[in-house]
Amino acid sequence: MTATNFFLFAVFGLGSSEMLLILLAVLLIFGPSNLPKLADALGKAIRNFKKSATEDTEETKEAASEATPPKKDAS
C-alpha cells in the first residue's frame, strides 16, 4: 500500500476503486476541458493554506521568543 493510498484510506476510508469512481464522476460532471482549471484551483488553494499555516507558526514562534518572562518580586 502506497503512502497516498494509506492516507486516503486512513482519513476518508476510501480505497483505490472508490477514488477511481469519484474521479470518473468528476470527469462526467465537469468535462475534460475544465479538469485542468479545477486542478489548478485546488493546487493554489492547498498551497495558500500551507503557506498561511507556516506563516502563522513562524509568527507564533517569533512572538514566543520576544515575550519576556514575568519579573520576580525583590521582596
C-alpha positions as CSV (number, residue, x, y, z in Angstrom):
1,M,0.0,0.0,0.0
2,T,1.5,3.3,-1.0
3,A,1.6,6.3,1.3
4,T,-1.1,8.1,-0.7
5,N,-3.4,5.2,-0.6
6,F,-2.8,4.7,3.1
7,F,-3.5,8.3,3.8
8,L,-6.8,8.3,1.8
9,F,-7.9,5.0,3.4
10,A,-6.9,6.1,6.9
11,V,-8.5,9.6,6.7
12,F,-11.5,9.0,4.4
13,G,-11.9,5.2,4.4
14,L,-11.5,5.3,0.6
15,G,-9.7,2.6,-1.4
16,S,-8.4,2.9,-5.0
17,S,-11.7,1.7,-6.6
18,E,-13.7,4.4,-4.7
19,M,-11.2,7.1,-5.7
20,L,-11.4,6.0,-9.3
21,L,-15.2,6.1,-9.2
22,I,-15.1,9.7,-7.7
23,L,-12.6,10.8,-10.4
24,L,-14.9,9.4,-13.2
25,A,-17.9,11.2,-11.6
26,V,-15.9,14.5,-11.6
27,L,-14.9,13.9,-15.2
28,L,-18.5,13.4,-16.2
29,I,-19.8,16.4,-14.3
30,F,-17.2,19.0,-15.2
31,G,-15.9,17.6,-18.5
32,P,-12.4,17.1,-19.7
33,S,-11.8,20.7,-20.6
34,N,-12.5,22.0,-17.1
35,L,-10.4,19.5,-15.2
36,P,-7.1,21.4,-15.6
37,K,-8.8,24.5,-14.3
38,L,-10.2,22.6,-11.3
39,A,-6.8,21.0,-10.5
40,D,-5.1,24.4,-10.8
41,A,-7.6,26.0,-8.4
42,L,-7.3,23.1,-6.0
43,G,-3.5,23.3,-6.1
44,K,-3.5,27.0,-5.4
45,A,-5.9,26.6,-2.5
46,I,-3.8,23.9,-0.9
47,R,-0.6,25.9,-1.5
48,N,-2.2,29.0,0.1
49,F,-3.4,27.0,3.1
50,K,0.1,25.5,3.7
51,K,1.7,29.0,3.3
52,S,-0.7,30.6,5.8
53,A,-0.3,27.8,8.3
54,T,3.5,28.1,8.0
55,E,3.4,31.9,8.4
56,D,1.2,31.6,11.5
57,T,3.6,29.1,13.0
58,E,6.6,31.3,12.4
59,E,4.7,34.3,13.8
60,T,3.8,32.3,16.9
61,K,7.4,31.3,17.4
62,E,8.6,34.9,17.0
63,A,6.1,36.1,19.5
64,A,7.1,33.5,22.0
65,S,10.8,34.3,21.7
66,E,10.2,38.0,22.0
67,A,8.0,37.6,25.1
68,T,9.8,38.5,28.3
69,P,9.5,36.2,31.3
70,P,7.5,37.6,34.2
71,K,9.5,39.7,36.7
72,K,10.1,38.3,40.1
73,D,9.4,40.5,43.1
74,A,12.5,41.6,45.1
75,S,10.9,41.0,48.4
